[in-house]
Amino acid sequence: MSLGLEKRGYGIKIMKNKIYELLKIGKRIDEREPLQYRKIEIATNVVEKAHGSALVSLGKTKILTGIKVEVGTPYPDRPNEGVFTVNAELLPLASKTFEPGPPDERAIELSRIVDRVIRESKAIEVEKLCIVEGQKVYMIFIDCYVLDYDGNYFDASVLSAVAALRTMTLPVYRVVDGRVEAVPGEKMKLPMRTLPVSVTMALIRDKIIVDPLPAEEDVADTVVTIGYDSDGVLSAIQKSSPGLLPVNMFKEMVKIGLDASNMLRRRLVEGVGDG
């Protein structure tokens, strides 16, 4: 092992001990309580040319989501369902650890988590996005951009994506003489069944925290993100680091996550208003 790696390992050990000692008395390095989220701010319709958009701040972490809509061909095995895809970009200006170039494994992981939370909760009524079965459907492109990173871009990205979906508008199409045409001036809301959110938790020895900072992510034994729908049903799980997760700790995370998801959804509803 190089001297640099040894020093980094030693530094992480010191920080982990410091964080853990604070957690034993119910405190964290930013003076929050273990199960307390940072301040959440939500602004919608912030990109004029997008069909939907939202800017979410979770502490100093900032995520911008823009949504574009096109008409396209459905998947052959789902001829009567619309299509949506999620893309995530970690902009180099957001953190010195983000590099320019093609999406790395972190960006891919982020896009998959946002996609899974939305898809597995069946948040979007994709069957209502069919224009002509087997031929034409709405295609929704959800792009999440990490503008500023200070830990936990997972929950902020899900909030941003769902806020943008909840407040977006779709052009209305009709079939005229076998052609699909937009109806001038007519818009409709995206049909949604539920407002999913995700809760990211870190396990540090035997202590669980929510909404971890970068320093807490660095020293965590493991980090877990759990998605919940509006009924509190668990819809997605992602373990983002290789550490062991005891069963009893996971069960506790599920309970903690459910409570936190209710708070996050209240903030989401407040942020999007009537949509």
KAJO-V896908 format. One record per residue. N is the residue number from 1. SS is DSSP state (a for helix, b for strand, c for the rest). Layout:
# KAJO-V896908
N;SS  N;SS
This chain:
# KAJO-V896908
1;c  2;c  3;a  4;a  5;a  6;a  7;a  8;a  9;a  10;a  11;a  12;a  13;a  14;a  15;a  16;a  17;a  18;a  19;a  20;a  21;a  22;a  23;a  24;a  25;c  26;c  27;c  28;c  29;c  30;c  31;c  32;c  33;c  34;c  35;c  36;c  37;c  38;c  39;c  40;b  41;b  42;b  43;b  44;b  45;c  46;c  47;c  48;c  49;c  50;c  51;c  52;b  53;b  54;b  55;b  56;b  57;b  58;b  59;c  60;c  61;b  62;b  63;b  64;b  65;b  66;b  67;b  68;b  69;b  70;b  71;b  72;b  73;c  74;c  75;c  76;c  77;c  78;c  79;c  80;c  81;c  82;c  83;b  84;b  85;b  86;b  87;b  88;b  89;b  90;b  91;c  92;a  93;a  94;a  95;c  96;c  97;c  98;c  99;c  100;c  101;c  102;c  103;c  104;c  105;a  106;a  107;a  108;a  109;a  110;a  111;a  112;a  113;a  114;a  115;a  116;a  117;a  118;a  119;a  120;a  121;c  122;c  123;c  124;b  125;c  126;a  127;a  128;a  129;a  130;b  131;b  132;b  133;c  134;c  135;c  136;b  137;b  138;b  139;b  140;b  141;b  142;b  143;b  144;b  145;b  146;b  147;b  148;b  149;c  150;c  151;c  152;c  153;a  154;a  155;a  156;a  157;a  158;a  159;a  160;a  161;a  162;a  163;a  164;a  165;a  166;a  167;a  168;c  169;b  170;b  171;b  172;b  173;b  174;b  175;b  176;b  177;c  178;c  179;b  180;b  181;b  182;b  183;b  184;b  185;b  186;b  187;b  188;b  189;b  190;c  191;c  192;b  193;c  194;c  195;c  196;c  197;b  198;b  199;b  200;b  201;b  202;b  203;b  204;b  205;c  206;c  207;b  208;b  209;b  210;b  211;c  212;c  213;c  214;a  215;a  216;a  217;a  218;a  219;a  220;c  221;c  222;b  223;b  224;b  225;b  226;b  227;b  228;b  229;c  230;c  231;c  232;c  233;c  234;b  235;b  236;b  237;b  238;b  239;b  240;c  241;c  242;c  243;c  244;c  245;c  246;c  247;a  248;a  249;a  250;a  251;a  252;a  253;a  254;a  255;a  256;a  257;a  258;a  259;a  260;a  261;a  262;a  263;a  264;a  265;a  266;a  267;a  268;a  269;a  270;a  271;a  272;a  273;c  274;c  275;c
